[in-house]
């Protein structure tokens, strides 16, 4: 099963599921806004999306991930709008039989998301100005 949401507002995390008997690994990733961006202090990140296309591409990427790796389910929530320092901007949950394939799937999914999904972010500096934020480390 795949669940994808792009939301404007705080993320409500997906619930833990203790009822899964075939899955030995439940991997949870929460991407949070750091206090610095490219060596400068910031107050927030502001995310923008190509409406309609971002959710479609994120769904396609989740489907590809489930085919490429032996995982059972992938749930993802990505915020748009202003996300203050310390808050979660990305929440991903992957279930798999073993941790290794779940970790590999999570790493690949997030790397591809940053490359392919048309969601852009701006760093909001302490003086209120905005600069483009780019992820150079994958």
Buried (B, 14 or more C-beta within 10 A) or exposed (E): EBEBBBEEEEBEEBEEEEEEEEBEBBBEBBBEBEEEBEEEEBBBBBBEBEEEEBBEBBBBBBEBBBEBBBBBBBBBBBBBBBBEBEBBBBBBBBBBBEEEBBBBBBEBBBEBBBEBBBBBBBBBBEEEEBEEBEEEEE
